[in-house]
Amino acid sequence: MSFSTLASLPAKEIFGGAVRGHYAHLERLTIGDVALQAGLTVPLRQHPHEQVAYVIEGRFQFTVGTETMVLEPGMVALIPGGVLHGGTTLTACRVLDVFSPAREDYR
């Protein structure tokens, strides 16, 4: 399928439903429109995928490696594969996440 509306794709719930994403996949890339509840702590974690997290709505205090910043709409976090990252949503957030290679666990 060459065209899609992310919101029309089945939702994948993460962290007990506090994170809800709609993901589309290519062979080597995953993109997701992700909603996160306010006050959610996303624990520090790492994965082999490179990730770009673009904030569409909300405020998210986010850590990548040893750097921490409050992300607001229009800001992006660039996360190399294997680097610890996580944070706390200061408000409800909507984020566009892109992963390479594709996230098989989000299919």
C-alpha positions in Angstrom: 0.0 0.0 0.0 1.6 3.3 -1.1 -0.8 5.7 0.6 -2.3 5.6 4.1 -3.7 7.8 6.9 -1.9 6.8 10.0 -5.0 7.3 12.2 -6.9 4.7 10.2 -4.3 2.0 10.9 -4.8 -0.3 14.0 -3.5 1.2 17.2 -0.6 -0.3 19.1 -0.8 0.3 22.9 2.5 0.6 24.8 3.1 1.1 28.6 -0.3 -0.3 29.5 -2.1 2.0 27.1 -0.6 5.3 28.3 1.0 5.4 24.8 -1.1 4.8 21.8 0.5 4.8 18.3 -0.6 4.2 14.7 2.3 2.8 12.7 3.1 2.3 9.1 6.0 0.2 7.9 8.3 -0.2 5.0 11.0 -2.9 4.8 13.6 -0.8 6.6 11.5 2.0 8.2 8.6 2.6 10.6 6.7 5.8 11.1 4.1 6.4 13.8 1.7 9.0 15.0 1.8 8.6 18.8 -0.3 10.0 21.6 1.1 10.0 25.1 -0.8 10.8 28.3 0.2 13.7 30.5 2.4 12.9 33.5 3.8 9.7 31.9 7.3 8.6 32.7 8.8 6.7 29.8 11.7 4.8 31.4 15.2 5.1 30.1 15.6 2.4 27.5 17.6 1.6 24.4 17.0 -0.3 21.1 19.1 -0.9 18.0 16.9 1.4 15.9 17.8 5.0 15.0 14.8 7.1 16.0 13.6 10.6 15.2 10.9 11.9 17.6 9.1 15.1 16.3 6.8 16.8 18.8 3.5 17.9 17.2 1.6 18.8 20.4 2.5 19.1 24.1 5.6 19.4 26.2 7.9 16.4 26.9 11.0 16.5 29.1 13.3 14.1 27.2 16.7 12.7 27.8 19.0 11.3 25.1 22.2 9.9 26.4 23.5 12.6 28.9 21.4 15.5 27.4 18.0 16.6 28.7 15.7 19.1 27.2 12.0 20.1 27.3 10.7 19.5 23.8 7.8 21.6 22.5 5.9 21.6 19.2 8.3 21.7 16.2 11.3 20.3 18.1 12.9 17.0 17.3 15.0 14.5 19.3 17.6 12.6 17.2 18.3 9.3 18.9 21.1 7.1 17.7 20.7 3.3 17.9 21.8 1.8 21.2 21.6 5.1 23.2 19.6 5.4 26.4 16.6 7.7 26.1 13.3 8.4 27.9 11.5 11.2 29.8 8.4 12.6 31.3 5.4 14.1 29.5 4.7 17.5 31.1 1.3 17.6 29.2 -0.5 15.2 26.9 1.7 14.9 23.8 1.4 13.9 20.2 4.7 12.8 18.6 5.7 11.6 15.1 8.2 8.8 15.6 10.4 7.5 12.8 12.5 4.3 13.2 15.2 2.7 11.1 15.4 -0.2 10.7 11.6 -1.0 10.9 10.2 -1.9 14.3 9.0 -5.4 13.9 7.6 -5.3 17.4 5.2 -2.5 16.3 3.7 -4.3 13.4 
